[in-house]
Structures are given as C-alpha cells and as structure tokens.
Amino acid sequence: MRERRQFSRIVYHAIATLEQGSKQCFGQVKDISLHGLLLSVDDPNVQFSDEHLIDVFFTLPGSEIELTMSTQIVDQSGAMLRMRIDHIDIESLSHLKRLVQLNVGNDELLNRNIEHLSDIGDEEHS
C-alpha cells in the first residue's frame, strides 16, 4: 500500500472536546500533524455530520495553552476519527508547529511540511 501522508505525524496524547452545533463529546488525541489528527471519542454512539466542520479543543498538558481548530472527518471507524484540519487560528498553529518541531527533531522536514501547507492554501484561494 502506498503511503499518502504528506505531513509528519507525532504520537501525542491529550484530552479533547469536540463540538458540532449542539453536539458535544470528549475524546483522546492519539496523534497529530500540521494537517490533521487521529482521535478516539469517549462515546462511539455520537453521530457527527460529515457535511459540517467539527471544532476540536485541547489543552497542552502542563500548561494553560489551548489549541483550537475546525476539522472535517476524513474517516471514521467505530470510536476512531481521522480528521483534517480545515481552519486553525494563528496562535494555535504557532503552538502546533512548535509541538511538531520538538517531536520531529528535523527542521528541514518541518519546513517542507509548512511549505506544502502554504502551497495548499495558495491553491485553494486561486
């Protein structure tokens, strides 16, 4: 099977809140990249719409820094959700970039990921 991933993923664990309209549930971030995340939800019966964004919030352990992002479900298998980040505010992106940088340990790879991310943004706005 061909690897399609274009961003470096890091194993990361944090408790997250997911919200879509009036629906809310809690989950556990399993891994994260500059482009998306994998998480498990505490209530596998919660049904999120594939047509609307899901806001995800989590706090970096040992700090008061909260990352906030709007995501889209890419794949759901039981309680596991693969999500693409559609929007992230600049402060959350800065913290996410630093988190990935500390865990990847390869600035060249990180910079390539960031360049690709900005290329995608340019293509979407063309």
MIKE-367654 format. One record per residue: x, y, z of N, C-alpha, C, O, CB in turn. Coordinates in steps of 0.02 Angstrom, whole numbers, plus 32768, in hexadecimal, padded with zeros to 4 digits. Glycine has a CB too. Layout:
XYZXYZXYZXYZXYZ/...
//
This chain:
802A7FC58000800080008000802C803E8000805B804380277FD08000803D/801D806D7FD5804480AA7FCE803480DA80077FFA80E58017803680CB7F8A/806880F78025805F8128805B804B816A803C80708185801280A081308085/80118185804F7FF881C48033800581FF80617FFB8238804D7FAE81BF8025/801B81F2809D8024822880CE805A825880B78090824480A28035820A8113/804B829980BA807A82CC80A5809682F480E080C3831D80D6805982FB8074/807D82E8811C8092830D815680AB82DC818B809182A58191805983398172/80DC82F181B180F682C881E780C582C5822080B082F9823B813A82E28200/80B28289823380858280826C80AE827082A980E2824F82A580528247825E/8097828882E280B78278832180848258834F8049826B834F80D682B88342/809A82288375806E820A83A88066823F83DE8097825A83F8808B81C783C4/8028824C83EF801A828084207FD9826F84437FA8825C8423801682C683FE/7FD8827484857F9C826484AB7F8482A184D17FAA82BF84F87FA9822984DA/7F4582B284C77F2682EA84EB7EDB82DF84E97EC082C384B97F39832F84CC/7EB982F4851D7E7082F0851F7E55832A84F67E6B836384FD7E5582F38569/7E25831B84CB7E09834D849E7DBD835284A67D9C832384BB7E1A833D8456/7DA4838D84957D5C839884917D4B83A184477D6D83C684247D4583D784BB/7D17838084307CFF838683EB7CB983A483EC7C8F838E84147D00834183C7/7CAE83D583C17C6C83F583BE7C5883FF83757C7F8413834B7C6D843983E2/7C1983EE83697BFB83FB83277BB3841083347B8883E683447C0083BC82F7/7BA58450832D7B638469833E7B55845D83887B7C847283B37B2E84488312/7B1E843B83967B0C842D83DC7B2A83EC83F67B2483DC84317AC0842B83E4/7B4B83C683CA7B6A838783DE7BAE839483FD7BD583BC83E37B70835683A2/7BBC837284337BFD837984547C11833584707BE78311848B7BFC83AF848C/7C508325846A7C6A82E9848B7CB482F3849B7CD3832384847C5F82A9845E/7CCE82C584C17D1582C884D37D39828F84B27D1B825B84A17D1D82C68520/7D79829884AA7DA18264848B7DEA826A849F7DFC829284CA7D9B8267843F/7E138241847E7E5A823E848D7E808245844C7E79821C841F7E6D81FC84B1/7EAA827A84467ED58282840C7F088249840F7F27823D84437EF982C9840B/7F11822683D77F4181EE83D37F80820383AE7FB881F283C37F2181B283B0/7F78822783777FB1824383547F9A8281832E7F5F828C83237FD182108323/7FCB82A9831B7FBB82EA82FD7FF282FE82CC802B82EA82D37FB383218333/7FDF8326829B800F8343826B7FF8838A825D7FC883A2827A801383188228/801C83AC8231800883EF821E7FC983EE81F37FAB842381E68040841381F9/7FB583B381DD7F7D83AD81AE7F40838B81CC7F08839681B57F9283888172/7F49836282007F10833D821A7F20831A825C7F56832282787EF9830B81E8/7EEF82F482737EF882D082B17ECF829182B27E9E8289828D7EE682FC82ED/7EE3826482DD7EC0822682E97EAA822883327ED38237835E7EEB81E682DA/7E6B821A833E7E54821983837E1F81E5838D7DFE81CF835D7E3B825D8399/7E1781D183CB7DE181A383DD7DAF81CA84067DC281F384317DFB81638403/7D6F81BD83FA7D3B81DF84207D2381B284587D22817584517CFF81F383F2/7D1181D184907CFA81AB84CA7CB7818A84BE7CA9815484D97CF681D98507/7C8D81A984957C4B818E84877C47817C843C7C3A81A784137C1381C1849A/7C54813D842C7C54812983E57C0F812F83C47C09812883877C6D80E383DE/7BDA813B83EB7B97814283CF7B87818983B87B55819383967B64812C8402/7BB181B983C97BA581FD83B37BAD81FF83677BDE81E4834C7BD6823083D6/7B7F821E83457B7F822082FC7B8B826882E57B60829382EA7B3C820682E0/7BC7827482CB7BD782B482AE7BC882B382647BCF827F82437C2282C782BB/7BB282EB824A7BA582F182037BE682F881DD7C13831E81F27B75832C81F4/7BEC82D581A57C2782DC81797C25831D81537C58833381377C2B82A18149/7BEB833D81517BE1837981297BF483BA814D7BF983EF812D7B9B837E8113/7BFF83B7818F7C0E83F381B57C4F83EB81DB7C6283B381EE7BD4840481E5/7C70842381E77CAF8421820C7CA3841182557C6E841F82717CD384658205/7CD583F282737CD483E282BA7D0B840B82DB7D45840782C77CDD839582C7/7CF98431830E7D2C845783337D4B842983667D298406838B7D0C84968355/7D8E842983687DB3840083977DDD842E83C27DFF845B83A97DE183CC8372/7DDA842384037E00844B84347E26841C84617E0C83E984777DD18479845E/7E65842C846E7E8A840784A17EC1843384BD7EDB8460849C7EA883C68485/7ED2842584FB7F05844C851F7F46842485207F4683E8852C7EEF845D8567/7F7D844785137FBE842685187FCA841385607FC6843E858C7FF7845484FD/7FD883D4856E7FE383BE85B4801883E785D6804C83F885B97FF6837485B5/800B83F78615803B841D863C803A8468862D8068848C8642807F84038631/8008847F8608800584C685F87FBC84DC85F57F8E84B485FE802984D585B5/7FB2851B85E77F6F853685DC7F64854685937F34856985827F6385748608/7F90852E85687F8B853C85207F58850E85007F5E84D085027FD1853384FE/7F24852C84E37EF0850584C27EF6850C84777EFB8543845C7EA9851C84D9/7EF684D384557EF684D3840C7EAE84CB83F57E8884A184107F23849A83F0/7E9B84F383C47E5784F383A97E5C84EC835E7E818510833D7E31853483BD/7E3584BD83437E3584B382FB7DF1849B82E27DCC847B83087E6C848182E8/7DE284AA82A57DA5849182857DBB845982567DE98462822E7D7F84C9825E/7D9A8420825C7DB083E482387D7783C582117D3D83D3821C7DCD83B18269/7D8B839A81E27D5B837581BA7D6C832B81C27DA7831881C07D5E838B816E/7D3A830181CA7D4682B981CF7D5D829F818C7D3D82AB81587D05829381E7/7D95827B818D7DAF825A81517D99821181527D8781F5811E7DFC8261814D/7D9C81F3818D7D8A81AD81947D7481A081DB7D8F81BC820B7DC5817F8180/7D42817581E37D2C816182267D26811682287D0680F781FD7CE881838238/7D4580F9825B7D4280B182657D3380A682AF7D6080A882D97D85808D8250/7CF3809982BE7CDF809283037CEA80D383297CCF810783167D0480598326/7D1180CF835E7D1E810A83877D5A8133836E7D69816883897D2B80F583CF/7D7C811B83397DB7813E831F7DA4816D82E67D82815982B77DEC810C8307/7DBB81AB82EB7DAE81DE82B77DF081F7829B7E1D820B82C07D85821882D4/7DF581F5825A7E2D821682377E108258821E7DDD825A81FB7E4B81E981FB/7E33828E822F7E1882D0821F7E4C82FB81FD7E8882F9820D7DFF82F2825F/7E35832381CD7E5F835381AA7E52839881C87E1883AA81D47E508353815C/7E8783BC81D57E80840081EF7E6E842E81B57E95843681857EC284198213/7E33844D81B87E1D847C81857E2F84C381977E3F84EC816B7DD28476817A/7E2D84D381D77E3E851781EE7E5C851282337E4584ED825E7DFF854581EE/7E918539823D7EB1853E827E7EC9858582867EE885A182597EEC850A8286/7EBB85A382C07ED085E882CA7F1D85EB82CF7F3D85B982DD7EAF8606830A/7F38862682C47F81862F82C07FA4861C83017FDB860182FF7F91867782AD/7F86862B83397FA5861A83797FA885CE83837FDA85B383997F80863B83B3/7F7085AC83747F6F856383797FA0854483487FC2851383597F288548836D/7FA4855F830B7FD3854582D9801B854D82F18044852082E77FCA85698296/802985858310806D8591832A807F855D835F80B68542835F807285D88348/8050854F838C805D851C83C0806284D783A2808B84AE83B88026851E83F6/803784C88371803A84878350807B847E832B809A8448832E7FFE847F8320/809184B1830980D184AF82E5810984A0831681348476830780DE84F182BF/810A84C1834D813F84B78380813C8470839C816F845083A6813984EB83B9/8100845783A880F7841483C2811383E08390813783B283A480AD840683CF/810283E88351811B83BA831D816783C18318818A838F831280FA83C982D9/817F83FE831981C7840B831381ED83E8834B822183C9833E81D584568315/81D583EC838781F783CD83C081F7838183BB8225836083D281D683E18401/81C38365839C81BC831D839981D982FE835981EE82C4835A8175830A839E/81DA8324832381F7830A82E48243830D82E7826582E082D081DC833282A7/825D8344830482A5834B830B82C9835782C98306834F82C682C1830F832C/82A58368829582C38373825482A683B28236826F83B1821982B783358224/82CA83EA823D82B0842A822582A5842A81DA8276844A81C282E184628238/82CF840781B482C78405816B828583E48158826083FD812D830283E0814A/827583AD81798236838A816D81FB83B6818281C983B9815E823483478192/820083D781BB81CB840381D381C0843C81A18187844C819181DC841E8218/81F6845B818A81F08493815B81D0847C811981A984A180FB823484B2814D/81E0843F810381C1842480C78176841B80D2814D842A80A681E283E080B3/81638403810E811C83FB811E80F8843E811E80C184448103811383DA8163/81178471813A80F984B4813D80F384D180F780C184F080E7812384E3816B/812784C880CD812484E1808880EA84C0806380C684E1803D816684D58064/80E2847F806C80AC845B804B806984748064803A847C803C80B2840F8056/8063848180A48026849B80C1801484DF80A27FDA84EB8091802C84A1810D/8046850A809A8038854B807C8029854580328003856E80178073857B8087/80458513800F803585077FC97FEC84F37FC17FCA85097F93806284D07FAB/7FD384C97FEF7F8D84B47FED7F6084F07FF67F2F84F87FD27F7E847F8023/7F70851C80257F49855880307F4785847FF37F1385A17FE27F64857F806B/7F81858A7FD17F8485B27F947F5885947F5D7F3685B97F397FCC85B87F7B/7F5985517F567F3185307F237EE7853A7F307EC085447F027F4384E67F1F/7ED285367F707E8C853C7F827E7285827F767E36858C7F6A7E8185297FCB/7E9E85B47F787E8885FA7F6F7E9386127F287E86864D7F197EAD86277F9F/7EAB85E67EFB7EB685F97EB57E7785F77E8E7E7786067E537EEA85CC7E94/
//
